[in-house]
Amino acid sequence: MLDLLERYSSPTALAATSKKTLANRQTKLAPRMGKRFAAEIVQALGEQTVVAPGTQTATVVMPSLAKQFAALLQQRDGVASEAERLVRATLFPCS
């Protein structure tokens, strides 16, 4: 989902994208759920009847937040790997 938020920063941008394009992007990152995610997004956008004030302002903020969140997830994975390496080195010093 972060990929979509980075690329299509507003409901209008998502709605202008075909279901197939959304499915292709999501399937690359989530092979089993990509098509379902795309279908759910298209359905939700079709059911959207109200546009809240400030929605367009979010298009400036969302891509940046999505990139920051993706970077945070990568950082967390790196810290977890390093912690695991340190624990293994402590518990199994000969390996």
N, C-alpha and C positions, 0 to 999 in steps of 0.2 A: 504494500500500500504506500510505503514511503516513496517508492519510485513514481507512482501516479501523482502524489502530492507535489513532488519536485517538478514534474513535467507539466501537469495540468493543474494549475493552482486555483481554479475556481470551478464551481458547478457548471458554469457556462462553457468553459474549456473542455470539461469532461463530456458534457452533453454534445459538443460539436465533434467528438471523436467517436468513431464507429465501435460497435460492440466487438467486432473482430479484432480491431487494433488493441483495444483494452485487454481482450483475452490473450492475444499474442504476448503483450508486455508482461502480463501477470503469470502466464504459463512458464515463461523463462525463469521466473523467480519462485513460483509455487506451482510446480507441474501438476499436482493433483487437484488444486483448488482454483487455478487461474480462470478457467471458463466460468466457474460458479461465481467467483468474485465479480467478473465482468458483467454477468447477467444480473447480479444483485445491484450493482452500481447503476446500470442502465434502468432497471426497474425503479429504483429509488429516485433517480433523476426524473423519470416519467411521472412519478407521483408527487413531485415537489410542486406545490401550488403557491407558496409564499416565498418571496425573496426578502430577507431581512436587511434593514439598512446596514451599510458597512460591509456587505458581502464582497463587493468589488475591492474594498480596502484589504481584505484578507488575501487577495491575490499577490500582494506585495510581500506579505509576511509568511505565508504558508511554505513557499519553496525554501526559504531560508531556515525556517524551523525544521522542515523535513530533513534538510541536509545536516543540520546540527544534531538531530536525533539519530540519524544514520551514523554519524561520526561517533556519537556517544556509545551506540551499540557496538561498534568496532572496538572502541577503547575498552569497553567492559569485557568483550571477548578476549582481548589481549591481556588484561589484568587477570582474568580467570585462568588463562593458560599459564601465565607466569606463576600464579599461586599454586596451581596443580603441580607444576614442575618443581617448585620449592618443597612442597609437601612430599612428593615422591623422592626427592633427593635426601630429605631428612629421614624418611622412613626406610628407604632402601638405598643406603649410601654406596653399595657395591655395584649397583646396576648401571 
